[in-house]
Amino acid sequence: MVNTSLQQLPHPSFCQHMPALDWLDLEGNQIQTLNYSILKTCSKLEVLLLMDNRIRRVPENTFQSLWKLAELNLSTNRIRELSKNTFKSLSKSLLKLNISYNPSLHIHPSHFSHLTHLQSLALEGIEIEDIQTKMFLPMKNLSHIYFKKFQYCSYAPHVRSCKPNTDGISSFENLLANIVLRVSVWVMAFITCFGNLFVIGMRSLIRAENNLHAACIKVLCFADCLMGVYLFFVGVFDVKFRGQYNRNALLWMESIECRTIGFLAMLSSEVSVLLLTYLTLEKFLVIVFPFSNLRPSKLQTGVVLASIWMLGFIIAAVPLMNENVFGNYYGRNGVCFPLHSDRQEKPTAKGYSTGIFLGLNLVAFLVIVFSYSSMFYSIYKTGINATDLRSRLHRDVAVANRFFFIVFSDALCWIPIFLVKVLSLLEVEIPGTISSWVVIFILPINSALNPILYTLTTSFFREQVEVLLCRWQRRHILKKDSKSLTSSTVFMEASRAACYQPPAYLQRVSLISADPRYA
């Protein structure tokens, strides 16, 4: 009786006329109610299929007489509530239960406590707001379970097969779902850590024209280096849980380790954003208002840097202070970063992350874009009256390229994050692969590129590196050719001339090179 527009079950005596009936398929009808009196004579039923109907209510004693029932399908109906003992009478016989796609159905922790023989449970399309591990523990024989979200799989670690088996970031077997993510997390961790440590080391060895600016850059690199540490630990725990992630997923996401690396990632991200905004505004004042004498003193710079770190620490630490208010803020996914919002997230946590990503970070990004646009316009306007047109064009192109890549790297990092956050707030389904790319590839982009953009591409830094290389080369030649004083002297004079010959771009004078910090 499939797709017959049947509005109610047949007369209670219909099973009496078919005493051997063991399979009843009523899919695709318009049945609205179920009750014991209709099914009480169908004691031989082994399969009952009632999917795609309009059933709203299932009384507690509905299946009381179906002591042989092995498969029950109530999917795609309008059931809102089930009694705790609805399936109690089926405890010894039921092997397969499907109540999927009853979107308003509230699942109680004790709904399945009697189904000790159940082998397959389908709960697709249902939000389980108060999901708990104890919901599924009584079902010792359960081998297949189907959820709406991959995150629910962690609450049934003893089940052999769980669908969906990935959220794009993690999979049933591994913390990082695929080989691309597993390799990339180590590559990004190495690039971020090595690049920033290299700049810190070189900035410490090379004499700085402006010590305050050099200190700011070293602090920025240290903050960015924390992002590399975060990625490194994600890679370490991925190796630790390789092949058995789902058994440890819940413990991992609720662990101190997960919260700690999530804290480090948030601290790195926010301190980096605030520092970049401060450096941009400092540069903006020097270039757009060159005669205003608004450059900060040593004390002011120290206070600003300390304040930025304190603010970043507070932003990252606040969600850890009250779990009742914020829930497991950092443990929403396997990589412990609170980017994606969902219905299970507490309202306070959702509002807090929205304020950080779409409030503070968005404002900082807009300030950076506006400031660099104003700086380039000011430089271009200043150079209009330059007599050497060729020199001016060369300089403007170089400045424009550098400013473009600084703004482009910020946009490449933050625009996808803004979009993902907005879509998650609008409850738009976001493919898990997008979230994984954002966390592993896009989020660390600024941390990896900042050493290049703010140090390695500056003319002053390149000049100082050339000087260091020349000194090392002369010392090496002196040791090698110490037997011939005359030849060594000749070579030293030639080397000195070659090493200290000012590059062509240093011979040009412009507003942008007036302060060596911004060369």
Buried (B, 14 or more C-beta within 10 A) or exposed (E): EEEEEBEEBEEBEBBEEEEEBBEBEBBBBEBBBBBBEBBBBBBBBBBBBBBBBBBBBBBBBBBBBBBBBBBBBBBBBBBEEBBBBBBBBBBEBBBBBBBBBBEEBBBBBEBBBBBBBBBBBBBBBBBBEEBEEEBBBBBEEBEBBBBBBBBBBBBBBBBEEBBBBBBBBBBBBBBBBBEBBBEBBBBBBBBBBBBBBBBBEBBEEBEBEBEBBBBBBBBBBBBBBBBBBBBBBBBBBBEEBEEEBBBBBBEBBBBEEBBBBBBBBBBBBBBBBBBBBBBBBBBBBBBBEBEEEEBBEEEEBEEBBEEBBEBBBEBBEBBBEEEEBBBBBBBBBBBBBBBBBBEBBBEBBBBBBBEBBBEBBBEBBEBBBEBBEEBBEBBEEBBEEBEEEEBBEBBBEBBEEBBEBBBEBBBBBBEBBBEBBEBBBEEEEBEBBBBBBBBBBBBBBBBBBBBEBBBBBBBBBBBBBBBBEBEEEBEEBEEEBEEEEEEBEEBBEEBEEEBEEEEEBEEBEBBBBEBBBBB
